[in-house]
Amino acid sequence: MTTSSSKQFKNICVFSGFHFGKYKEFVQAAIDLGRVITERKLHLVYEGGERGLSRLVSEVVFTKGSQVLGIIPKAMKPLVCMSGPPIGEELVVSSMQERISEMMNHVDAFFSCQEILQLLRH
């Protein structure tokens, strides 16, 4: 994934292992976010998990043709493999600390689940 040297950002990270469960409005918000990311021609970095809002966002972004990079610790890799192949590119790292460091190295902006939901509600 490429990084931008301008003030505008090109690569964003969505970090949310949040399991949406019965909250269907969160599902729609994640789908909407994925659509907006691709419409703005942004690239996505996420934590590489198999569930949660960020996984849903990554599926939408990848399906619509934008670049996706999942970053996952080696210890979690066997758990993720159960659900099928990774979405987009995958970077396997040695620890959770390295995961955060790599995420920060690959993106221009970093969003948590709560920030995303607040942005989408306005």
JOJO-V345941 format. One record per residue. N is the residue number from 1. RES is the residue in three letters. PSI is psi in radians with two decimals (* if undefined). D_LAST is the distance of its C-alpha to the last C-alpha in whole Angstrom. Layout:
# JOJO-V345941
n=N res=RES psi=PSI d_last=D_LAST
n=N res=RES psi=PSI d_last=D_LAST
This chain:
# JOJO-V345941
n=1 res=MET psi=2.49 d_last=30
n=2 res=THR psi=2.67 d_last=30
n=3 res=THR psi=2.70 d_last=28
n=4 res=SER psi=2.41 d_last=27
n=5 res=SER psi=-0.07 d_last=29
n=6 res=SER psi=3.06 d_last=26
n=7 res=LYS psi=-0.38 d_last=23
n=8 res=GLN psi=2.58 d_last=21
n=9 res=PHE psi=2.63 d_last=21
n=10 res=LYS psi=-0.59 d_last=22
n=11 res=ASN psi=2.16 d_last=22
n=12 res=ILE psi=2.68 d_last=20
n=13 res=CYS psi=2.28 d_last=20
n=14 res=VAL psi=2.03 d_last=18
n=15 res=PHE psi=1.83 d_last=20
n=16 res=SER psi=1.90 d_last=20
n=17 res=GLY psi=0.14 d_last=23
n=18 res=PHE psi=2.15 d_last=20
n=19 res=HIS psi=1.98 d_last=22
n=20 res=PHE psi=-0.38 d_last=20
n=21 res=GLY psi=-2.10 d_last=23
n=22 res=LYS psi=-0.05 d_last=22
n=23 res=TYR psi=1.51 d_last=18
n=24 res=LYS psi=-0.47 d_last=18
n=25 res=GLU psi=-0.48 d_last=14
n=26 res=PHE psi=-0.66 d_last=14
n=27 res=VAL psi=-0.84 d_last=17
n=28 res=GLN psi=-0.67 d_last=14
n=29 res=ALA psi=-0.71 d_last=12
n=30 res=ALA psi=-0.72 d_last=15
n=31 res=ILE psi=-0.77 d_last=16
n=32 res=ASP psi=-0.73 d_last=13
n=33 res=LEU psi=-0.78 d_last=13
n=34 res=GLY psi=-0.72 d_last=17
n=35 res=ARG psi=-0.78 d_last=16
n=36 res=VAL psi=-0.72 d_last=14
n=37 res=ILE psi=-0.79 d_last=17
n=38 res=THR psi=-0.65 d_last=19
n=39 res=GLU psi=-0.60 d_last=18
n=40 res=ARG psi=0.12 d_last=18
n=41 res=LYS psi=0.73 d_last=21
n=42 res=LEU psi=2.82 d_last=20
n=43 res=HIS psi=2.63 d_last=23
n=44 res=LEU psi=2.39 d_last=22
n=45 res=VAL psi=2.34 d_last=23
n=46 res=TYR psi=3.05 d_last=23
n=47 res=GLU psi=0.06 d_last=25
n=48 res=GLY psi=0.22 d_last=28
n=49 res=GLY psi=3.01 d_last=28
n=50 res=GLU psi=-0.14 d_last=28
n=51 res=ARG psi=3.01 d_last=26
n=52 res=GLY psi=3.04 d_last=22
n=53 res=LEU psi=-0.70 d_last=19
n=54 res=SER psi=-0.60 d_last=20
n=55 res=ARG psi=-0.74 d_last=23
n=56 res=LEU psi=-0.77 d_last=21
n=57 res=VAL psi=-0.79 d_last=19
n=58 res=SER psi=-0.66 d_last=22
n=59 res=GLU psi=-0.75 d_last=24
n=60 res=VAL psi=-0.82 d_last=21
n=61 res=VAL psi=-0.80 d_last=21
n=62 res=PHE psi=-0.77 d_last=25
n=63 res=THR psi=-0.60 d_last=26
n=64 res=LYS psi=0.06 d_last=24
n=65 res=GLY psi=0.08 d_last=26
n=66 res=SER psi=2.81 d_last=24
n=67 res=GLN psi=2.47 d_last=26
n=68 res=VAL psi=2.34 d_last=26
n=69 res=LEU psi=2.09 d_last=27
n=70 res=GLY psi=2.28 d_last=28
n=71 res=ILE psi=2.12 d_last=29
n=72 res=ILE psi=2.42 d_last=31
n=73 res=PRO psi=2.54 d_last=34
n=74 res=LYS psi=-0.69 d_last=37
n=75 res=ALA psi=-0.46 d_last=38
n=76 res=MET psi=-0.24 d_last=35
n=77 res=LYS psi=-0.80 d_last=36
n=78 res=PRO psi=-0.56 d_last=38
n=79 res=LEU psi=-0.64 d_last=36
n=80 res=VAL psi=-0.59 d_last=33
n=81 res=CYS psi=-0.36 d_last=36
n=82 res=MET psi=-0.52 d_last=37
n=83 res=SER psi=-0.03 d_last=34
n=84 res=GLY psi=-3.02 d_last=35
n=85 res=PRO psi=2.75 d_last=35
n=86 res=PRO psi=2.76 d_last=32
n=87 res=ILE psi=2.11 d_last=29
n=88 res=GLY psi=-2.58 d_last=30
n=89 res=GLU psi=2.72 d_last=31
n=90 res=GLU psi=2.36 d_last=32
n=91 res=LEU psi=2.06 d_last=33
n=92 res=VAL psi=2.21 d_last=35
n=93 res=VAL psi=2.97 d_last=36
n=94 res=SER psi=-0.42 d_last=38
n=95 res=SER psi=2.97 d_last=36
n=96 res=MET psi=-0.65 d_last=32
n=97 res=GLN psi=-0.74 d_last=33
n=98 res=GLU psi=-0.60 d_last=34
n=99 res=ARG psi=-0.87 d_last=31
n=100 res=ILE psi=-0.76 d_last=28
n=101 res=SER psi=-0.79 d_last=30
n=102 res=GLU psi=-0.69 d_last=30
n=103 res=MET psi=-0.81 d_last=27
n=104 res=MET psi=-0.58 d_last=26
n=105 res=ASN psi=-0.39 d_last=29
n=106 res=HIS psi=-0.10 d_last=27
n=107 res=VAL psi=2.83 d_last=24
n=108 res=ASP psi=-0.35 d_last=22
n=109 res=ALA psi=2.60 d_last=19
n=110 res=PHE psi=2.15 d_last=19
n=111 res=PHE psi=2.41 d_last=16
n=112 res=SER psi=2.94 d_last=16
n=113 res=CYS psi=-0.79 d_last=15
n=114 res=GLN psi=-0.72 d_last=13
n=115 res=GLU psi=-0.72 d_last=11
n=116 res=ILE psi=-0.82 d_last=10
n=117 res=LEU psi=-0.66 d_last=9
n=118 res=GLN psi=-0.75 d_last=7
n=119 res=LEU psi=-0.72 d_last=6
n=120 res=LEU psi=-0.38 d_last=6
n=121 res=ARG psi=-0.25 d_last=4
n=122 res=HIS psi=* d_last=0
